[in-house]
Amino acid sequence: MTRLFDILVASVALVLSSPILLAAMIAVRLESPGSPIYRQRRVGRDGEPFEMLKLRTMVSGAEHQGAGMAVNYGDPRITRVGRILRRFSIDELPNLVNVLRGEMSIVGPRPTIQVQVDQYTAHQRRRLDVKPGLTGWAQVNGRASLPWHERIELDLWYVEHRSFGLDLRIIAKTIHMLVAGTGLYKGDKGGWKPSA
């Protein structure tokens, strides 16, 4: 997907979603102390690290409690507001800033943490050939309900078959899932995902 398209879509989406984002930030802050914005080091294109922005959905310092970096289904560290934000993927809205910075794209494999990248095989490292995305092929074909290795395979399929037309299909499916209220990034029943 072209950089111009990323900038256009991210800019429009950020403007349209700003009232929701502001309300969510206030709700996060009122429920629990700490910054409403969660920053986490993720791995981007070609293995380059960057700071990904999300709305905080867990108690402050959650990565140092319980399961650490892992987030399991029904994790007690997730706040009440956080559950709602995750349910409708509102917690991902600050990713739009990462897109505008050029660290992410609208469509691509979801960015992950270094400890997972360190476990990649040479074949799986091809997942890093493209910028990570706000949404992707794995997200619209099973989301976090899939085991980690299956998500990687879906991402690799995307890397090998990516095109502007495929990106538009993924965006359309993402919008449909969000409008239907099914969300994209529920708690992981099939393994674990990085905390946020």
N, C-alpha and C positions, 0 to 999 in steps of 0.2 A: 504494500500500500504506500502511496506517495506521501512524502513529508507534508506537502501542501494540504492534502486531504486530511491528514492527522491533525494539523493545526486548525483547520476550518471546523472539523467535527468537534474537537476538544473545546475550542473557544465557544462555539454555540452551546454545547452541552453544559459547560461550566456556567455560562450566563443563565441559561434556563433553570438549572438546578440549584443556583445560588440560594434561593429562599429555603429550599429543603436542607441544603448543606448547613446553613446558618442555624436553622431550628434544631438540627441534629447535634451540632456542636454544643448548643446551649443545653440540650437534654443530657448529653454525655457528661458535661461539666456539673450539672445540678445533681446527677445521681451519684457521682463518685469524684473524689479529688484527683487532680492531675490534669495534664493537657488533654484536650479532646482530640488532638492530632497525634497519631502513633507513627513513629518513624522507625523503619527497620532496614538494615543493610540487605539488599538483594543482589542477585547476579544478573547482569544484563547481557546484551549482545557481545559476543566474543569473550565472554567471561569477565567483562568489566563490571565492577561493583557500583552500585548507586543507592541512594537513600530513598526508599519508597514511602509514600505518604498514604495513610489511611485514617479513617475515624477510629478512635479507640473503642473497642467492643468488650474489653476485659478490664478487670481491676488494674490499677497502676502497678507496675512491677510484676505482672503476671508471668513473665518469662523466667522469673526467679522463684516461682512457686509451683507446687503440684507437679504436673508433667513437663514443666520447663517450656521449651520451644514447641512441643507438640500440643495440638488442640484436638481433643477427642470429642466424640458426640456427647452432648449433655455436660460439657465441661463446666464445673461450678464457678470457675473464674470469669465466665462470660456474664456480663451484667444484664439486667432486664432490658434496658435500652439497647444494649449490644445485640441481644437476640433478635430484636426487631430490625435493627440496621442490617444484620447478616441475612435475615429472612428475605429482604428486598434488595440486597446488594448495595444499600446506601453507603455502607462503610467504604466502598471502593471509589466513591466520587472524587476524593482527593488525588486519585491516580491520574485524573485529567491534568493536574499540574505537572506530573511526571511526563505526560505526553507532550505538553507544551515545551517542556525543557529539552525534549528530544531523547529522553532516557527510555521511554516506552512508546509503543504504537497503539492505535485503537484495537487492532487485531494482532494476535500472536500468542505464543505459549505464555502462561502465567509465570511471572518471575518467582524464583525460589531462592532459598538460602544456600550459602556456601557448603554447609555440611552435606546437603543432598547432591549438589553438583560434584563434590569430591567422590561420590559413589558412582557417578556415571561411567559407563563403558565408553570406548572410543566412538561407537555408533551413536550412543545416546547424547554425546556432546554436540552432535549436529543440531540439537535443540537450541543451542546458543548461536546458531548461524543467523538468526533474525532477532530483531528487537522483541522483548517481552511485550505482551499485550494486555489491554484492559479486559478483553474477552478473547476467547479462542475456540478452536475446533473441539478441544477436550471439554471446555465448559458447556458447549451446547450439545454435547453427546454423552452426558452422564454426570458432569460436574464432579464434586468431591465424593460422590457415592462410588466412584470407580477406584480400584486399587491403584497405587502410585504407578506401577509399571505399565498399566493399561493407559493411564493418562499420558505417560511419556510416549508410548507408541502412537497415540492419536496426534500428539504434538509433532512427532517426526513425520507422520503422514502429511500434516499441514505444511511443514517446511519443504517437503518434496513436491507438493502440488499447489503451493500458494499462487494466487492470482487475484487481480482486483475483483473479478466476478465472485470468487470464493469468499473473499473478505466481505463483500456485500451480502452474501448469503448468511454468513456468520452473524453479521450485525443485525440482519432481519430476524434471525432466530433468537438472538439475544433480546431484542425488543419484545418479541412475542412472549418469551419466558418471563420477562419482567412485568409485562402488562397482565399476564395470566396469574401473576403472584407466586410463581414457583421458585423464583430466586435463582441464583447461580452459584452461590458460595456458602451453602449450608454447612453445618458441622459435619465433619468427615466420619462416616460410618464404616468406611472401608480401609482405614489406616490412620494416617495423621497428616496434618498440614501445619505450616508455620503459624505461630501465634500472631495475633494482630488485634 
